[in-house]
Amino acid sequence: MNPEFIDQWFPIEQQRNYISMLVGRVGLTRRRAECFVRLWTYLLLKQQQEFGARLRQPLTDLQVPEGFVACTHREAAELFYADKDRGSDRAAGMMIDKLLALGLIDKQFDGNTVCIQIRSLPNLSCSRPEAPVQLKVDTFNPRTDAVPVASFLARNYNWLNNSTTAVSHKIAKLLRYWANQYSTGMRVLRRTDNYHPVGFYLLYPTSTESEKNFFLPPSKSLHLSSASDIDPLEMASLGNLDCTSVFVRSWMIDTPYKDRHNVCYFLKDVQKTLQKMQADFPNLCDIYTMSIHPTYEELAMAVGFQKIGGDPKSSLYWVYTSLDQFVTLDIEQAISSLYFASPAAAV
């Protein structure tokens, strides 16, 4: 499939219909929506051609391709900059990363080939924007929250594990297990209309014996995305005076709800929860987390985390901040320079 033929297969007017609906519903800029629609069209046509299917030209609507489809940055550049001065392969790669950050696609790279999957699609049957959704921070309920939280957390680990089904099942079991051990550090960002969780964090008090892992390659401490049943990081027992470290085992807001207000709201709750945890673990003073997904790297740095150790076998690295500094941080000021897409109605 030649990218130059996209407009013949899916006419400009049809593309504009999709673009106008996308811009209104997911906070995309028009330029990014244009690129997304062209990429979606191309992946669909390329896959159908590989399957030997006969499509009637022109297409009247777009179907979601099945799974991942190979697409080089060169192909993407031809798609995105067909009617403009030729854009670079690097610029096309950056656009793909922006679409990834907005939750519209998944990307895999095996060292040789980039494969892309259309992932999070809004309901395009109506172009009228939805009413704003009210959210609240709430305690994690292991009976009702474990499965939906595991579902959106698994997307974070798709960078490391190609099978999100197995990861989701493992995460759900572990969330319930950890909640039974110590639930104070487990919180959700919840819709007030249907009570669905759309954000989650887990502050994990770490045993003294496991602290050495924060100074080893982070890939050795992966558990949620690994096949092993042995957790390399043990939780400290309640009231342990030797516990000085808390591991931010997860902090995530599902893409459609990840705007400045919700991020600030959720981070301020982390500050309050850490202060509560100090009553259970009086000597807590260090906060560690692992940089897994690129969309959260900038946020971590903005709120005071600093890189302390990388991994020769992956792009993962440990980051650290002081608990005393974090709980007194002016969150609104700290993230004031960061860009967040507008919400559709969310380590």
N, C-alpha and C positions, 0 to 999 in steps of 0.2 A: 504494500500500500504506500503510495507516494504522498507525503504530507501536502504537496502542492495541489492535490485534487480534493482536499477537504471541502472547499466551498461548492464544488460540483455535487458532492454526495449529500452535504447538509447545507442548504443555501443560507446566505447571510441573514435573510429575514427570520428564518427558523432559529438561527443562532441567537439573534437579538431577543427573541421571545424568552429563551432560556436565561440569557444574560440579565434581562430586566427582572425576572423573578428571583434569580440568585442574589442580585445586589440588594433587593429589598428584604430578603429573609435570612441571610447568613452574615451580613456585615461585610461582604466582599466589596472591594473597589471595583469599578467597572473594568479596569484593565485586568485585574486578576480573574474576574468572572469570564472575560473573553478567553483568556488563556485556558482556564479550566474547561470551558465548553469545547474548545478546539481539541484539547488533550483527550477529553472524554470521547469525542467523536472519533478521533484517530485510533484510540485503543479498541473501541468497538469494531470499527471497520477492519483493523489489522487482525484482530482475533477471528472475526468471521471469515476473512480471507484464508487464514491458516486452517480453519475448520473445513474449508471448501464449500461454505454456504453461499447461496446465490441471493444477493440483496437487490431489491428494486430501487433504482435511482430515480429521484432523490429520496432520502429518508424523510419521514414526516415527524418522527420523534426519536428519542434516544433510549436504548435499553442499557442496563448496567452490564458490562463485560463480566465474564466468569473468572474470578481469581486474578492473578497477576499476569501482565502482558509486558514483554520486553520493550523498552523505549530508551534509546540513547539520548544524551544531551544534544547531540547534533540533530536528531529527529525533532526533539522538542523545540530547538531554535528555529527550525524551518516552519514549525507550526505557529509559534508565538510571534515571529517577526516576518511573516510572509508578506505583509503589506507595508513594511517599514524598512528603514535601513537595516541591513542584516545584523541581528543581535548575535552575541557570542555564545558559544556553548556554555561558558561559565554563567552568563546571565540567565540562560534557560535553566541551568541547574539551581540557581538561586530562586527562580520563580517556582520551580517544583517544590523546593523546601518551604516556600511560603504557603503553597497549597496544602502541603503536609501539615504545617503548623496550624492551619485553619480546620484541620480534621476532615478534609475532603478526599484525601488519598492516603494510601499506604505505600511505602517504598521499601524494596529489598535490594541489596547489592552483595553479590557473592565474590567480589574481587575482580570480576570481568564484565558482568552484565547488570544494568539497572532494570528492575522490573517494577511496574506501577500498577496499583489496584484502585479503582474508584471505590471509596469507602463510605463516607458519611454524606448521604444525599438528603436534602430537604424535600418536603412534600411540594412538588411543583404544580399541583393541580389548581392552586389558587395563589395569585400574586399578592393578595392583600396581607400585609405584615400581621403577625400574631400580636396579641396583647402582651405587655410585659409580664414576666413571671416573677412572683415574689418568692424569695428564698430565705431560709433561716438556718443557722448552725444548730446542730442537734447531736445528742449522744448516738453512737453507733449501736444499732440493734442487730445482733448477730443472727436473729431468726429471720428478719425481713430484709436486711441490707446486704448481707454477705454476697448473694448471687449477683444483683445488679452492680454492686461496687466492683466485684471481681471482673465483670464483663468489660467495664471501661478501663480498669487498671491493666487488663491484658493487652490493650492496644499499645501501652507504654513499652511492653516487653516484646512487641512484634519486631523491634529492631534486633533483638537477640535470639528470638525463637520463632521459627516460621509457623508453628502450630499453636495458635492462640486458644484453640478449644481445650487442649490439655492444660495450658497455663491457667485458664479461667477456673477450671475444676479444682486445681491445686490451690489457687489463691483463695477461693471460697472456703475450702476446708481449713486453711491456715488462719484466715481471719476469725473464724469461729473459735479456733483453738486459742489464739492470742487473746481474744476478748474474754475467754474463760479464765486466763491467767491474770491479765491486768487491762481493764477496759478504759481507764481514765484517759489514756493517751490516744484513744480512737474516737474520732469525730467525723460527722458528715455535714455537707452542705445540702439542704433538703428543700425541694419544692413544697410550697404550702398548699397547692391545689390538689396534688395527687400523692404527696409525701414520698416521691421517688428521690433517692439520693443522686446528686449530680456532682458532688465533690467529696473527697475523702482525704484524711491524713491519719498517720499512725506514728506516734512518738513512742519509741521502744527503749525502755530503760535497759541498758546492756550490762551484763555481768562483767566483773573485773577480769575474769579469765578470757573473755572474748575481746577485750579492748585492743589486744595486739593486732587484730584483724584490720583495724583502721590504719595500720602502718604497713600492711602487705598489699599486693596488687588487688584491686577491688573485685576482679573476676573470681577470686577465691572465696568471696563472701556472697556471691549470687545464690539465691535460694528459690525465690518465686519462679524464676525462669529456668531453673536447672532440673535435671532428672533425678537428682539426689533427694532422699528423704531426710538427710541429716542437715540440720540447720547449723551453719558455721557460727552464728551469733546467738548466744543464749540470753534469755531474758533474766534480768536480776530479780531476786526474790523481794517481795514487798517489804519495805523498811530497811533494806540492806544499806548500812552506813558506808560501805566501801564503794557503792555505785556512784561513779562520777560522770558517766557518759550516757547521753540519750542519742539514739540513732533515728533520724527521720526516715523511717522505712518506706514511707509513701507520703506524697503530698501532691494532689492532683485535682483539677477541676475539669469536668468534661467540656470539650471544646465549645459547644454552643453557648455555654454560660461563663466562659472565661473572659470577663471584662474587668476594667480597672476597679470598679466598685466591689465586685465579688471577690477579686483577688485580695484587695485591702481588707475587706470584712473577714475573710477566712484566715489571713495572716495574723490579724489582731486576736483572733480566737486562739491561735497557736500560742501567742504570748501569755494569755490567761491560763491556758492548760498547763504550760510549763511551770507557772507559778504554783498551780495546784499540785503538780507532781513533786515539787520541792518539799512539800509537806510529807510525802511518802518516802522520798529519797533526799534527805537534807543536804547531801554533799554534791548534788548534780552541779556541774559547771561547764561541761563540754558538749557541743552539739556537732554531730557528724552526719553527713549524708553522701549518697553516691550520685554522681551526675550520669543519668542513663539516657534521658531524652533531651535533644537539643533545645526544645522549646522552653525548658525550664532553667537552662544554664544562665541566661541573662538575668532572670528573676533571682536566682540564688546569689549571684554576685551583687545584685543591687541591695539585697538585705543583709549584706555583710559577710557572706561566706567567701572563703579563699581556698584555692587549690593547694592541697598538701601532698598528694601522691597520685601518680598515674599508673597505667598498666601497659606493659610492653606488648601484650597480645590483643588489646582492644582499645577503643576510644574512651573507655570508662576512666573516671578518676574520683578520688575522695575529695570532699570539700569540708571545711571546718569553720565554726564560729563560736565565740564565747556565749554561754547562756546569759550571763549578766549583761552583755552588750545587746543581745537580741531582744530581751524582754523590755528594755528601755528604749528601743529604736522607734523613731517616728516613722511608722510604716508609710503613711501617705507621702511624706517627703521623700523617702527612700525610693519609691517606685514612680515618682512623678515624671521622670524622663522616659519611662518605658512605653512602648506602643502596645495597645491591646485592641483587637478587632471588636466592633460593636456586637453585642449578643443578638441571637436570633429572636427571641421573645421580649457555657463552662467553660514517687521517685523511687 
